Amino acid sequence: MIREFTPEDLKAAARTWYRSGLLEYTYLPEFQKLDEQKALEVFTEHIMKPNTLWIYETAGTVCGFLAMKASYIDRLYVDPDHQHQGIGSALLKHAMKISPRHLELHTHQQNHRARQFYEKYGFVAVRYGLSPPPENVPDVEYHWRSYKKVKP
């Protein structure tokens, strides 16, 4: 079930981001240095505060989250214990309902799993660049556009 984020979700959502990042971001030494407390602080300041968040919950357990600012997907993460169960797809489809005409996002060029995932849903790479500090690694900007005809 997808629902709006509540303050009670903070620790579980931050832990999801942290656990997923440790697994995926082996090429980001700064991320690998985080501990759970620092991850919670970063999540609160840089993910929760500037975005609107939605939680994917199953049987009272936070399994994933989506963070957006308007049509921009800032984060979409699924806890490693719940990956490959359709949760990421459900969260992405939720984003498409929120912004039915277009979406944008950035991901790291080395994050091949994320790139394949977004491309499967019709996202197109439009620009290659460098992510901002502290990461400073090659990234890619993706756009998705709906081509459904809108009734007048």
Backbone bond lengths (Angstrom), bond angles and torsions (degrees), N, CA, C in turn:
res aa  C-N    CA-C-N  psi(-1)  N-CA   C-N-CA  omega(-1)  CA-C   N-CA-C  phi
1 M - - - 1.438 - - 1.532 108.57 -
2 I 1.318 116.01 135.85 1.461 121.65 176.38 1.520 107.90 -101.80
3 R 1.316 115.16 132.33 1.462 120.99 179.71 1.523 109.01 -145.30
4 E 1.322 114.84 167.57 1.461 119.34 177.56 1.524 110.72 -67.66
5 F 1.304 114.84 147.00 1.463 123.78 175.75 1.525 109.28 -64.99
6 T 1.331 116.89 140.93 1.460 122.63 172.47 1.531 107.71 -124.11
7 P 1.313 118.57 160.82 1.470 120.19 179.07 1.531 113.08 -56.16
8 E 1.322 116.96 -28.52 1.471 120.24 179.12 1.527 112.02 -66.80
9 D 1.331 117.42 -17.61 1.474 122.29 -179.05 1.521 113.34 -84.65
10 L 1.321 117.42 -8.73 1.462 121.21 -170.52 1.527 113.18 -53.24
11 K 1.306 117.68 -55.11 1.470 119.97 -175.53 1.522 111.77 -64.36
12 A 1.331 117.96 -41.46 1.465 121.00 -178.77 1.526 111.19 -68.06
13 A 1.328 117.35 -40.29 1.470 120.23 179.03 1.524 110.46 -67.91
14 A 1.337 116.75 -42.51 1.468 120.08 178.17 1.520 110.48 -62.79
15 R 1.313 116.54 -39.01 1.470 120.29 178.99 1.533 110.74 -66.31
16 T 1.315 117.23 -37.55 1.463 121.29 176.17 1.527 110.15 -60.41
17 W 1.327 116.11 -47.07 1.466 121.00 179.19 1.534 110.35 -61.52
18 Y 1.311 116.50 -45.45 1.461 121.93 -178.45 1.530 111.48 -64.23
19 R 1.314 117.51 -49.74 1.473 120.93 -178.83 1.531 111.47 -63.17
20 S 1.307 116.73 -41.95 1.468 120.45 178.63 1.520 111.06 -64.89
21 G 1.331 115.74 -42.33 1.458 120.40 179.59 1.511 113.33 -64.27
22 L 1.323 116.95 -40.72 1.467 119.39 177.61 1.526 110.95 -60.24
23 L 1.300 116.12 -37.92 1.465 121.38 -179.36 1.530 111.95 -71.81
24 E 1.322 116.95 -43.31 1.467 121.51 -172.18 1.524 113.83 -90.77
25 Y 1.314 117.62 -38.74 1.460 121.16 -168.88 1.527 113.07 -92.12
26 T 1.298 116.18 52.35 1.463 119.89 177.74 1.527 111.34 -65.32
27 Y 1.323 117.33 -18.80 1.464 123.16 -179.85 1.536 112.55 -91.22
28 L 1.342 117.03 4.95 1.466 121.05 178.25 1.529 109.97 -116.18
29 P 1.326 117.68 90.48 1.464 120.21 -176.57 1.530 113.42 -57.54
30 E 1.332 117.78 -35.47 1.463 120.33 -179.97 1.528 111.25 -64.63
31 F 1.338 116.42 -38.24 1.467 118.89 177.66 1.521 110.03 -67.13
32 Q 1.306 116.74 -41.82 1.461 120.65 -178.32 1.530 112.26 -63.18
33 K 1.341 117.12 -21.35 1.468 120.97 179.59 1.534 112.73 -81.99
34 L 1.331 117.66 -13.95 1.461 120.55 -178.45 1.522 111.23 -64.62
35 D 1.322 115.36 146.14 1.461 119.59 166.55 1.542 106.16 -108.04
36 E 1.325 117.55 175.21 1.466 119.86 -175.26 1.526 112.60 -61.91
37 Q 1.327 118.06 -36.69 1.465 120.41 -179.63 1.520 111.29 -66.67
38 K 1.321 117.33 -45.31 1.470 120.75 178.88 1.527 109.83 -66.02
39 A 1.329 117.34 -38.14 1.463 121.21 177.46 1.529 110.37 -60.80
40 L 1.319 117.13 -40.41 1.465 121.36 177.67 1.530 110.60 -62.07
41 E 1.317 116.86 -41.47 1.464 121.29 179.06 1.529 110.75 -65.30
42 V 1.318 117.14 -45.91 1.466 121.23 179.43 1.520 110.03 -63.70
43 F 1.324 116.93 -44.33 1.459 121.54 179.86 1.532 109.85 -58.94
44 T 1.316 117.02 -46.99 1.464 121.28 -178.10 1.522 110.93 -60.38
45 E 1.320 116.42 -47.55 1.461 121.05 -174.41 1.526 113.46 -76.67
46 H 1.322 117.66 -42.23 1.458 120.84 -169.38 1.524 115.18 -105.71
47 I 1.306 117.70 -12.82 1.461 120.10 178.81 1.527 110.92 -115.65
48 M 1.309 117.05 -53.45 1.459 120.14 -175.85 1.529 112.41 -68.65
49 K 1.305 117.59 -51.01 1.477 120.65 -172.62 1.530 113.93 -61.50
50 P 1.327 119.92 -46.77 1.471 117.81 -174.89 1.534 115.13 -85.87
51 N 1.325 118.39 -1.96 1.468 120.90 -172.75 1.520 112.22 -125.39
52 T 1.316 114.33 167.00 1.453 122.22 167.19 1.517 106.23 -99.49
53 L 1.327 116.66 132.20 1.466 120.63 -175.63 1.516 111.66 -116.51
54 W 1.336 114.03 147.42 1.452 123.60 172.05 1.513 107.78 -126.21
55 I 1.301 115.12 145.85 1.458 123.31 -176.93 1.517 109.69 -112.23
56 Y 1.322 116.76 138.37 1.459 121.46 168.14 1.519 105.50 -101.23
57 E 1.328 115.15 119.66 1.453 121.23 -175.13 1.531 109.77 -125.10
58 T 1.317 115.33 138.41 1.458 122.37 174.69 1.522 108.05 -130.65
59 A 1.313 116.36 124.44 1.471 122.25 177.69 1.529 112.07 49.18
60 G 1.333 115.96 42.68 1.450 120.54 177.75 1.505 115.89 79.58
61 T 1.333 117.25 4.34 1.459 121.96 -178.96 1.525 109.92 -108.87
62 V 1.335 116.82 129.68 1.457 121.40 174.70 1.526 107.21 -74.30
63 C 1.329 115.52 118.04 1.471 121.38 -177.08 1.522 112.53 -106.03
64 G 1.340 116.83 -19.19 1.451 120.43 -178.55 1.510 110.18 -172.80
65 F 1.339 115.66 171.89 1.462 119.52 177.60 1.524 110.56 -152.78
66 L 1.309 113.63 159.06 1.458 124.09 177.27 1.516 107.01 -126.62
67 A 1.325 117.48 130.27 1.464 122.69 176.71 1.521 108.05 -121.47
68 M 1.342 115.76 124.02 1.467 120.34 -177.51 1.519 111.00 -133.47
69 K 1.324 113.68 152.71 1.460 122.51 169.07 1.524 105.12 -129.65
70 A 1.339 115.49 106.26 1.468 122.27 -174.33 1.532 108.54 57.37
71 S 1.330 118.20 -120.66 1.470 120.73 -178.05 1.531 112.66 -94.73
72 Y 1.307 117.10 8.09 1.461 121.41 -177.74 1.530 110.75 -98.03
73 I 1.324 116.22 121.37 1.462 121.21 174.59 1.523 106.80 -84.16
74 D 1.315 115.22 106.80 1.459 119.75 -179.75 1.524 110.95 -80.77
75 R 1.335 116.66 -38.13 1.469 121.02 179.59 1.523 109.68 -151.70
76 L 1.307 114.75 145.41 1.457 122.50 170.76 1.525 105.16 -146.85
77 Y 1.322 115.76 111.86 1.463 120.64 -175.60 1.519 110.44 -132.69
78 V 1.312 114.76 144.26 1.463 122.35 174.40 1.524 106.95 -123.75
79 D 1.315 116.42 133.33 1.455 121.15 178.81 1.534 109.67 -57.70
80 P 1.323 118.22 137.84 1.472 120.49 -178.01 1.533 114.26 -53.01
81 D 1.323 117.76 -32.86 1.466 120.11 179.86 1.524 113.02 -71.85
82 H 1.342 117.07 -10.56 1.469 121.01 -176.04 1.526 112.80 -122.43
83 Q 1.316 117.23 11.48 1.462 119.71 -179.88 1.526 110.90 -73.82
84 H 1.320 115.36 158.36 1.468 123.96 179.30 1.527 112.14 65.57
85 Q 1.343 115.54 33.09 1.457 121.17 177.25 1.522 111.66 -124.24
86 G 1.334 117.73 10.79 1.459 121.70 179.18 1.518 114.94 88.10
87 I 1.313 117.79 4.26 1.463 120.98 -177.31 1.526 110.73 -70.11
88 G 1.318 117.46 -45.61 1.467 120.49 178.03 1.514 110.91 -60.60
89 S 1.329 117.30 -41.92 1.467 121.23 178.43 1.523 110.67 -62.70
90 A 1.326 117.16 -42.45 1.462 120.65 179.09 1.524 110.83 -63.42
91 L 1.325 117.30 -42.02 1.463 120.47 178.51 1.534 111.28 -65.55
92 L 1.319 116.89 -40.29 1.463 119.99 178.75 1.525 110.65 -65.94
93 K 1.307 117.77 -41.62 1.469 120.76 177.23 1.523 110.61 -63.73
94 H 1.331 116.78 -33.77 1.463 120.75 175.37 1.535 109.60 -63.28
95 A 1.321 116.95 -42.60 1.469 120.82 177.18 1.526 110.43 -60.97
96 M 1.328 117.11 -38.75 1.461 121.07 179.54 1.534 111.37 -67.52
97 K 1.314 117.48 -28.88 1.469 120.54 174.98 1.526 110.38 -73.68
98 I 1.315 116.30 -37.73 1.468 120.60 179.49 1.523 110.30 -66.66
99 S 1.310 116.63 -42.48 1.462 122.64 -179.55 1.530 108.08 -126.47
100 P 1.333 117.04 80.04 1.471 120.76 -170.55 1.526 116.14 -72.03
101 R 1.301 118.40 -11.05 1.467 119.83 -178.61 1.521 113.35 -98.62
102 H 1.334 117.00 -34.25 1.464 118.99 -177.42 1.521 110.62 -162.36
103 L 1.318 114.18 152.44 1.463 123.04 174.63 1.515 108.25 -140.57
104 E 1.314 115.79 152.55 1.454 122.26 175.35 1.517 107.89 -134.87
105 L 1.323 115.04 156.80 1.460 120.92 175.59 1.513 109.39 -166.11
106 H 1.313 115.49 165.99 1.459 122.95 171.49 1.519 107.98 -123.65
107 T 1.301 116.18 147.60 1.456 121.69 170.24 1.522 107.39 -145.08
108 H 1.308 116.14 165.38 1.465 119.68 179.34 1.523 109.91 -74.50
109 Q 1.316 115.87 143.13 1.460 119.24 177.67 1.529 110.93 -60.05
110 Q 1.311 117.90 -31.77 1.465 121.50 -179.47 1.530 112.96 -78.73
111 N 1.315 118.15 -9.14 1.454 120.97 -179.43 1.536 108.75 -85.69
112 H 1.303 115.24 75.02 1.461 122.10 -173.81 1.526 112.31 -63.98
113 R 1.320 117.57 -35.53 1.471 119.53 179.73 1.526 110.39 -64.81
114 A 1.323 117.44 -43.82 1.463 120.16 178.68 1.520 110.61 -65.34
115 R 1.302 117.11 -42.16 1.466 120.17 -179.05 1.522 111.15 -62.36
116 Q 1.321 117.41 -43.93 1.464 120.63 177.61 1.524 111.00 -62.99
117 F 1.310 116.18 -40.72 1.463 121.68 179.60 1.529 110.29 -59.81
118 Y 1.323 117.90 -52.27 1.460 120.75 -177.72 1.524 111.75 -66.79
119 E 1.306 117.14 -39.95 1.464 119.86 178.79 1.525 111.65 -63.55
120 K 1.321 117.46 -33.34 1.463 121.65 176.98 1.533 110.95 -60.09
121 Y 1.319 116.59 -29.58 1.462 121.90 -179.66 1.528 112.92 -97.60
122 G 1.316 117.50 14.80 1.456 120.99 173.02 1.513 116.10 90.75
123 F 1.323 118.35 9.95 1.456 120.40 175.34 1.526 108.65 -73.42
124 V 1.318 115.58 142.19 1.463 121.94 -177.50 1.528 108.80 -120.90
125 A 1.323 116.02 133.24 1.465 121.17 176.07 1.525 108.43 -69.76
126 V 1.328 116.44 125.74 1.465 120.10 -178.05 1.526 112.85 -116.81
127 R 1.316 117.71 -17.41 1.461 119.59 -178.18 1.522 109.64 -159.51
128 Y 1.313 114.90 139.26 1.464 121.25 175.58 1.513 107.58 -111.70
129 G 1.321 115.96 139.74 1.455 118.95 -178.01 1.517 111.17 -158.26
130 L 1.314 114.51 -147.96 1.457 122.14 -178.05 1.526 107.82 -130.73
131 S 1.331 116.09 130.18 1.463 119.10 179.07 1.530 109.41 -69.24
132 P 1.340 116.23 153.09 1.466 119.34 -177.61 1.527 111.79 -70.36
133 P 1.337 116.53 163.30 1.463 120.41 176.55 1.528 110.29 -57.86
134 P 1.289 118.24 148.77 1.461 127.63 10.92 1.526 113.54 -88.73
135 E 1.341 117.59 -2.67 1.469 119.10 -175.43 1.522 112.67 -70.03
136 N 1.336 116.52 -58.36 1.464 121.53 -179.53 1.524 112.80 52.52
137 V 1.319 116.28 48.00 1.467 120.94 176.19 1.524 108.76 -122.81
138 P 1.326 117.54 157.53 1.462 119.93 -179.60 1.534 111.56 -58.45
139 D 1.338 114.61 132.44 1.458 119.21 177.18 1.522 109.76 -126.70
140 V 1.313 114.77 175.20 1.459 120.99 179.52 1.520 107.64 -139.45
141 E 1.321 115.67 136.34 1.460 122.13 176.82 1.519 108.34 -96.38
142 Y 1.313 115.98 130.57 1.461 123.11 179.42 1.517 110.35 -115.19
143 H 1.336 115.40 145.73 1.463 122.13 173.22 1.520 108.74 -127.28
144 W 1.309 114.71 146.68 1.467 122.88 172.04 1.521 106.63 -127.22
145 R 1.316 115.59 132.60 1.458 121.38 178.17 1.519 108.45 -126.87
146 S 1.324 116.01 135.30 1.455 120.78 175.41 1.518 108.13 -83.31
147 Y 1.306 115.36 135.21 1.458 119.37 178.71 1.514 110.89 -110.23
148 K 1.328 116.35 17.62 1.451 120.07 175.45 1.519 109.02 -71.22
149 K 1.316 115.96 139.96 1.451 119.86 176.94 1.526 108.89 -72.90
150 V 1.309 114.36 135.10 1.449 120.64 179.26 1.521 107.91 -95.33
151 K 1.322 115.67 131.17 1.468 119.39 179.01 1.519 109.76 -71.03
152 P 1.353 116.38 139.70 1.471 119.36 -179.56 1.524 112.09 -68.40
